[in-house]
Amino acid sequence: MKIATRMLYVSALVLAAAATAAHADSGKSREQVRAELAAAMQAGTVSVGFQGMTPRELFPDLYPAAPAQPGKSREQVRAELAAALRAGTVSVAFQGMTPRELFPDLYAKADASRSVAHASTPAKAY
């Protein structure tokens, strides 16, 4: 534990030195950089040692769980799947090929008929 703590302090010093050197380009004040570094250290997002791992990755039980990212709704997933199935871009079984790759003439005919149907449909005037 002493080694990890020392590595954390050393990496903090290195980052502080790098932040000070980058200060001229960023336009931030010294206090802002120090506050950002302190916040990153408290959150465990500062890399430690040669492995490039953060303290959060090394000691996950010492930090609160990261908030979950909002996902897609069931309707959005179903709509994306339906669009992928129509386009033939979903892999089929164990072959690892898409229907578009297995049956290219079927999709070429469907694409051609769609473009003809769109071209022959008159535009609506509003």
C-alpha positions, 0 to 999 in steps of 0.5 A, spaced: 500 500 500 505 504 501 508 503 494 501 505 491 501 511 495 508 513 493 506 512 486 500 516 486 504 522 489 509 521 484 504 521 478 501 527 482 507 531 482 509 529 475 502 531 472 502 538 476 509 539 473 506 538 466 500 542 468 504 548 470 508 547 463 501 547 459 499 553 463 502 558 458 498 554 452 491 553 455 490 560 458 487 557 465 490 560 471 494 556 476 489 555 481 484 552 476 489 547 474 490 545 481 483 544 482 482 540 476 488 536 478 485 535 485 478 533 482 481 528 478 486 525 484 479 525 488 475 521 482 481 516 481 482 518 474 489 520 474 494 515 471 499 511 476 505 508 474 508 505 468 501 501 467 497 507 465 492 504 470 488 509 474 487 508 482 480 507 480 482 501 476 487 499 481 482 499 487 475 499 485 472 498 492 475 505 494 471 509 489 464 510 488 461 506 482 461 510 476 454 512 474 451 508 468 450 511 461 443 512 459 441 506 454 436 506 448 429 504 449 426 498 447 423 501 441 429 504 438 433 498 439 427 494 435 427 500 430 434 499 429 434 491 428 428 492 423 432 497 419 438 492 419 434 486 417 431 490 411 438 492 409 441 485 410 447 487 414 445 482 420 450 476 420 447 470 419 448 464 424 455 461 424 457 463 417 459 470 419 456 473 413 450 477 412 444 476 407 446 481 403 453 478 402 450 471 401 444 473 396 447 480 393 442 479 387 436 479 392 438 486 395 440 489 388 433 487 385 430 490 392 434 496 391 433 497 384 425 497 385 426 502 391 429 507 387 424 506 381 418 506 386 421 513 389 422 516 382 415 514 380 412 517 386 409 524 385 411 529 390 406 531 394 404 539 394 403 542 400 
